Amino acid sequence: MKALFDFISKLLAALSHAAGDSADKEEPAPAPNVPTVDTVTGWAGEPPYRYIDVSRWQDTIDWEKVKSTEYRGVMLRALGNKGGNPYFDPCFEKNYAGAKAAGLDVGVYWYSAATTQAGLNAELSMLKEAVRGKELTLPVAMDVEDSRLAVLNTQELTDHVATALHEIEHLGFYAQLYTYTSFAKAHLFVGGAALHPYDVWLADYTGKTPKVDFKYNSHQHTSKGRVPGISGNVDLNVTEINYPRIIRKKGLTRLREGA
């Protein structure tokens, strides 16, 4: 009996010692409260943000001079159209290289005159070739203003444009519709279900807030701007949207692999 009592006493003492060791250990230090830092870069400062758009008509551009101005980026024309046939803008490649070297944010647009799916596919195929291997931190815009598009009725043209913009998203870019106020009112349901998901870049040179019943994020307010580094007139644009930040954050800067 005494042996059993001694065994139980030793067992209780051992358990008590183990509990004491555990109680004497310090609590692990809590993880430091490190603030989360958003490392995605965009345009610095508060809006409005200003940018330009150019094509072959601006000829040779001194991009370093452009960079020294208030204009943060540029939309480059990738494709023009002559007689219903798309062509590569002859200044696109050198404009892309110069603007990127100067540190400007770059996007592209193409002038569309296609009224059939086959014609649209041809434009998109050339556009893919133009942007392959390039980094874009502004939108890819479809320029919808050509009078030949009026052979389609409003619903047909709206669906046609929506199809193209959907394809731009599928290619891995931030899709945008470019048009002007009177064309939009006469030929497109811009605020309708088909085009509602897409960003709008609106040309309106009245000097006033455009009178439209749909949302637009960018305003091309003149075609007669003057910017150091560019001889002659140039289109000027203004937006409240920090496109480079949004586009980088969503990973929409390059042609999707396999496209």
C-alpha positions as CSV (number, residue, x, y, z in Angstrom):
1,M,0.0,0.0,0.0
2,K,2.9,2.3,0.9
3,A,4.5,1.6,-2.5
4,L,1.3,2.6,-4.3
5,F,1.0,5.8,-2.2
6,D,4.7,6.7,-3.1
7,F,4.0,6.0,-6.8
8,I,1.0,8.3,-6.9
9,S,2.8,11.1,-5.0
10,K,5.7,11.0,-7.4
11,L,3.3,11.1,-10.4
12,L,1.5,14.1,-9.0
13,A,4.8,15.9,-8.3
14,A,6.0,15.2,-11.9
15,L,2.7,16.6,-13.4
16,S,2.9,19.7,-11.2
17,H,6.5,20.4,-12.3
18,A,5.6,20.0,-16.0
19,A,2.7,22.5,-15.6
20,G,5.0,24.9,-13.9
21,D,7.5,24.7,-16.7
22,S,4.8,25.5,-19.2
23,A,3.4,28.4,-17.1
24,D,6.9,29.9,-16.8
25,K,7.4,30.1,-20.6
26,E,6.8,33.5,-22.2
27,E,3.9,34.0,-24.5
28,P,5.0,34.3,-28.2
29,A,5.3,37.9,-29.3
30,P,2.4,39.0,-31.5
31,A,3.1,39.5,-35.2
32,P,4.0,43.1,-35.8
33,N,1.2,45.2,-37.3
34,V,2.9,46.0,-40.6
35,P,0.7,48.3,-42.8
36,T,-0.1,47.0,-46.2
37,V,1.5,49.0,-49.0
38,D,-0.1,49.2,-52.5
39,T,2.9,48.9,-54.8
40,V,0.9,49.3,-58.0
41,T,2.0,52.5,-59.7
42,G,-0.1,54.9,-61.6
43,W,-0.3,58.6,-62.3
44,A,0.9,60.6,-59.3
45,G,-1.3,63.3,-57.7
46,E,-4.9,64.0,-57.8
47,P,-7.1,64.2,-61.0
48,P,-7.9,65.6,-63.4
49,Y,-5.2,63.8,-65.5
50,R,-4.3,65.0,-69.0
51,Y,-3.1,63.1,-72.0
52,I,-2.9,63.4,-75.8
53,D,-3.6,61.2,-78.8
54,V,-1.5,61.2,-82.0
55,S,-1.2,59.5,-85.4
56,R,0.7,59.9,-88.6
57,W,-0.7,63.4,-88.9
58,Q,1.6,64.7,-86.1
59,D,4.6,63.4,-88.0
60,T,7.9,63.4,-86.0
61,I,7.5,64.0,-82.3
62,D,10.0,65.1,-79.7
63,W,8.8,62.8,-76.9
64,E,11.2,64.2,-74.3
65,K,9.6,67.6,-74.7
66,V,6.2,66.1,-74.4
67,K,7.2,64.4,-71.2
68,S,8.2,67.8,-69.7
69,T,4.6,69.0,-70.0
70,E,1.5,68.4,-67.9
71,Y,0.4,65.5,-70.3
72,R,0.9,62.1,-68.6
73,G,0.3,59.7,-71.5
74,V,-0.6,59.2,-75.1
75,M,-3.1,57.2,-77.1
76,L,-1.3,56.1,-80.3
77,R,-3.2,55.2,-83.5
78,A,-2.3,51.7,-84.4
79,L,-4.5,51.3,-87.5
80,G,-5.9,53.8,-90.0
81,N,-8.4,53.1,-92.7
82,K,-8.5,54.0,-96.4
83,G,-11.3,53.1,-98.7
84,G,-12.6,50.6,-96.2
85,N,-9.2,48.9,-95.9
86,P,-7.3,49.0,-92.6
87,Y,-3.6,49.8,-92.7
88,F,-0.8,50.1,-90.0
89,D,-0.2,53.7,-89.1
90,P,3.3,54.4,-90.4
91,C,4.3,56.3,-87.3
92,F,3.0,53.8,-84.8
93,E,6.2,51.9,-84.1
94,K,8.4,54.9,-83.7
95,N,5.8,56.7,-81.6
96,Y,5.5,53.7,-79.3
97,A,9.3,53.5,-78.9
98,G,9.7,57.2,-78.3
99,A,6.8,57.6,-75.9
100,K,8.0,54.6,-73.8
101,A,11.6,55.7,-73.8
102,A,10.4,59.1,-72.5
103,G,8.5,57.4,-69.7
104,L,4.9,58.2,-70.8
105,D,2.0,55.8,-70.3
106,V,0.8,54.5,-73.7
107,G,-2.4,53.1,-75.0
108,V,-3.7,52.5,-78.6
109,Y,-6.7,53.0,-80.7
110,W,-7.7,51.8,-84.2
111,Y,-10.0,53.6,-86.6
112,S,-12.7,51.2,-87.5
113,A,-14.7,51.2,-90.7
114,A,-15.7,47.5,-90.8
115,T,-19.5,46.8,-91.2
116,T,-19.3,43.0,-91.3
117,Q,-17.9,40.4,-88.9
118,A,-15.3,39.4,-91.5
119,G,-14.2,43.0,-91.8
120,L,-14.0,43.4,-88.0
121,N,-12.0,40.2,-87.8
122,A,-9.5,41.6,-90.3
123,E,-9.1,44.8,-88.2
124,L,-8.6,42.8,-85.0
125,S,-6.1,40.5,-86.6
126,M,-4.0,43.5,-87.6
127,L,-4.4,45.1,-84.2
128,K,-3.1,42.0,-82.5
129,E,-0.1,42.1,-84.8
130,A,0.5,45.8,-83.9
131,V,0.3,45.3,-80.1
132,R,2.1,42.0,-79.8
133,G,5.1,42.3,-77.5
134,K,4.1,45.8,-76.3
135,E,3.2,47.0,-72.8
136,L,0.1,49.2,-72.7
137,T,-0.9,51.1,-69.5
138,L,-3.7,53.0,-71.1
139,P,-6.8,51.5,-72.8
140,V,-7.2,49.9,-76.2
141,A,-9.9,51.9,-77.9
142,M,-12.1,51.3,-80.9
143,D,-12.6,54.6,-82.8
144,V,-16.3,54.6,-84.0
145,E,-17.0,57.6,-86.1
146,D,-16.8,56.7,-89.7
147,S,-19.9,57.6,-91.8
148,R,-19.7,54.2,-93.5
149,L,-20.8,52.6,-90.3
150,A,-24.2,54.2,-90.7
151,V,-25.3,51.4,-93.1
152,L,-25.9,49.4,-89.9
153,N,-28.9,50.4,-87.9
154,T,-28.4,51.6,-84.3
155,Q,-28.9,48.2,-82.7
156,E,-26.8,46.4,-85.2
157,L,-23.9,48.9,-84.8
158,T,-24.2,48.8,-81.1
159,D,-23.9,45.0,-81.1
160,H,-21.1,45.1,-83.6
161,V,-19.1,47.5,-81.4
162,A,-19.8,45.5,-78.2
163,T,-18.5,42.3,-80.0
164,A,-15.3,44.1,-80.8
165,L,-14.8,45.5,-77.3
166,H,-15.5,42.0,-75.8
167,E,-12.8,40.7,-78.0
168,I,-10.3,43.3,-76.8
169,E,-11.0,42.2,-73.3
170,H,-10.5,38.6,-74.3
171,L,-7.1,39.6,-75.8
172,G,-6.1,40.8,-72.3
173,F,-6.6,44.6,-72.5
174,Y,-8.7,47.4,-71.0
175,A,-11.4,48.0,-73.7
176,Q,-12.7,51.4,-74.5
177,L,-15.1,53.0,-77.0
178,Y,-14.1,56.3,-78.7
179,T,-16.8,58.3,-80.4
180,Y,-18.1,61.8,-80.6
181,T,-21.3,63.2,-79.2
182,S,-23.5,63.6,-82.3
183,F,-22.4,60.2,-83.7
184,A,-23.2,58.5,-80.4
185,K,-26.7,60.1,-80.3
186,A,-27.5,59.2,-83.9
187,H,-26.0,55.7,-84.2
188,L,-25.3,54.0,-80.9
189,F,-27.1,52.9,-77.8
190,V,-24.1,53.9,-75.6
191,G,-26.0,53.6,-72.4
192,G,-27.8,50.4,-73.3
193,A,-27.1,46.9,-71.9
194,A,-24.6,45.9,-74.7
195,L,-22.2,48.9,-74.2
196,H,-22.9,49.7,-70.6
197,P,-19.9,47.6,-69.3
198,Y,-17.4,49.5,-71.4
199,D,-15.4,52.6,-70.8
200,V,-16.2,55.6,-73.0
201,W,-13.8,58.2,-74.4
202,L,-16.0,61.0,-75.8
203,A,-15.0,63.7,-78.3
204,D,-16.9,67.0,-77.8
205,Y,-15.5,70.3,-78.7
206,T,-18.3,72.6,-77.5
207,G,-16.2,73.9,-74.6
208,K,-19.0,72.8,-72.3
209,T,-19.8,69.6,-70.4
210,P,-21.1,67.2,-73.1
211,K,-24.9,66.8,-73.0
212,V,-25.3,63.1,-73.1
213,D,-27.4,60.6,-71.2
214,F,-24.6,58.0,-70.7
215,K,-21.5,57.8,-68.6
216,Y,-18.1,58.7,-70.1
217,N,-14.7,58.6,-68.4
218,S,-12.5,60.6,-70.8
219,H,-13.2,63.8,-72.7
220,Q,-11.4,64.8,-75.8
221,H,-12.1,68.5,-75.6
222,T,-10.2,69.9,-78.6
223,S,-8.4,68.9,-81.8
224,K,-6.4,72.1,-81.9
225,G,-4.2,71.8,-78.9
226,R,-0.6,72.9,-78.8
227,V,2.0,70.8,-77.0
228,P,5.8,71.3,-76.9
229,G,7.5,68.7,-79.0
230,I,4.7,68.5,-81.5
231,S,4.5,70.7,-84.5
232,G,0.9,71.6,-85.4
233,N,-2.3,70.8,-83.7
234,V,-2.9,67.8,-81.5
235,D,-5.9,66.3,-79.7
236,L,-6.1,67.0,-75.9
237,N,-7.9,64.8,-73.4
238,V,-8.8,64.9,-69.8
239,T,-10.0,62.2,-67.3
240,E,-10.7,61.7,-63.6
241,I,-9.6,58.0,-64.0
242,N,-6.2,56.8,-63.1
243,Y,-5.9,54.4,-65.9
244,P,-2.3,53.2,-65.4
245,R,-3.1,52.2,-61.8
246,I,-6.2,50.3,-62.7
247,I,-4.7,48.6,-65.8
248,R,-1.6,47.5,-63.9
249,K,-3.6,46.3,-60.9
250,K,-5.8,44.2,-63.2
251,G,-2.9,42.9,-65.2
252,L,-4.2,44.2,-68.5
253,T,-0.9,45.4,-69.9
254,R,0.0,42.8,-72.5
255,L,-1.5,40.6,-75.2
256,R,-2.8,37.4,-73.5
257,E,-0.6,34.4,-74.1
258,G,-1.9,32.3,-76.8
259,A,-4.1,35.1,-78.3
